[in-house]
Structures are given as structure tokens and as C-alpha cells.
Amino acid sequence: MVSSDTEAIVEVTREHYPDVKIDFRDCFYKVEREGSLDWSMDDIGECLGRPYDTDLFLVNMSSYYGRIVVSDGRVQLSPAIVPNRFRD
């Protein structure tokens, strides 16, 4: 869904994944990439200039294809059946 939050997510995604394909589709973005995508809420918050959390991220990502892992401050989307869990 298009919003200022989504614009920040798109910007961070482009910075971290130069091979990502992002298409604007009227009121949403379609994001495609071979392999996984991993977002840090700190990176998105820095781009927005305010704190950001996984709950807000999931509201803005209305749909996805793959396996999702949500942990404290991170969201990973993977094509793998069981993606690696985050390790701090």
C-alpha cells in the first residue's frame, strides 16, 4: 500500500538490494527478488526520521509470497520452506 512508510521501505529496500525489481502498481508496490529480503526497522525508522516497528511494517505490507519471519526489530521474507532464524 502506498504511504510515507511504504516509500521509506521501498527506499531502504533499493539501497540494500540493488538487484531488486520494484514496480509501482497504482496503489501498491510489487517487490520481487531472487532469494530473501531482510528489513531492519531501525533502518526504516532512520529513513522516516522516527521510530518504526514490525507491527507498522506488517500493516503496510498487505500481502506477500513466501515465508515470513518476524523478530524484534526485523522482518525477513524468504522463498525457503524454513528460513534461517535471526541470530543476534
N, C-alpha and C positions, 0 to 999 in steps of 0.2 A: 504494500500500500504506500502511496506517495505521501510523505510528510517530511518535516525538517529532520526527524530522527532517521527516517529511511535514507534521506540524502547523505547524512553523515555515515551511515552503514555502507552505502554504495561507495563513498569516497575512501573509507578505510579499506574496503574490500579491494578496490582498484590499486591502492598503494601496496597492499600486502601480497596481492596475486596478479601480477602483470598479465598472466595468461587467461584471466577470467573473461568470459563473454557476458556483458550486461546489456540487455535490450529494454528500452522503455516501451511499455505497452499501455498507453492511455492513462490508467490509474494505478499501475503497478510496474515493478521491475521483474524481469526474468533474469536470473543469475545462473550461469552454467560454467562448470569447470570439471575437468577430469581430476579425480582424486577428491580429497576432503577440503572443507573450508572451516576455518577456526577463527572465531572472533573474540577479542578481549573487550569487555565492557569498559575497561579503563581507556583503551584506545578510542572507542566510540565517544565516551564522555569527554575526552580531551578535544576531539574534533568538534563536539557540540558546545564545549565551554561550560559544562555542568555534569554532575554525576549521572550515570546511566546504569541500569541493572538488567539482569536477564529477563525479568518479567516484562519490562517495556520492550525489549528486543523481540520476545515471542509474540507480543501483541502486533508488532509491525511486520513480522514475518508470518503472514496469514496462512501460507501453505508452503510445503517443501516436499522434495522427493529424496529419500534416503533415510539413514539412521541418525537420530539426533541425540547428543549427549549434552546435558546442561549441568554445569557445576557452578560453584561460587565464582561469579565473575567471568565465566567463559561459556561459549556455546560452540559446539563442534557438529558439523554436518558431514556425514561420510557415506559413500556408497557401500562400504563394508557391512556385512551382516552384524558383526560385533566389533565396532571400532575400539581402538585403544582408549582406555580411560585416562583422564588427565592425571598427571603426576606433578606435584609441587616440589 
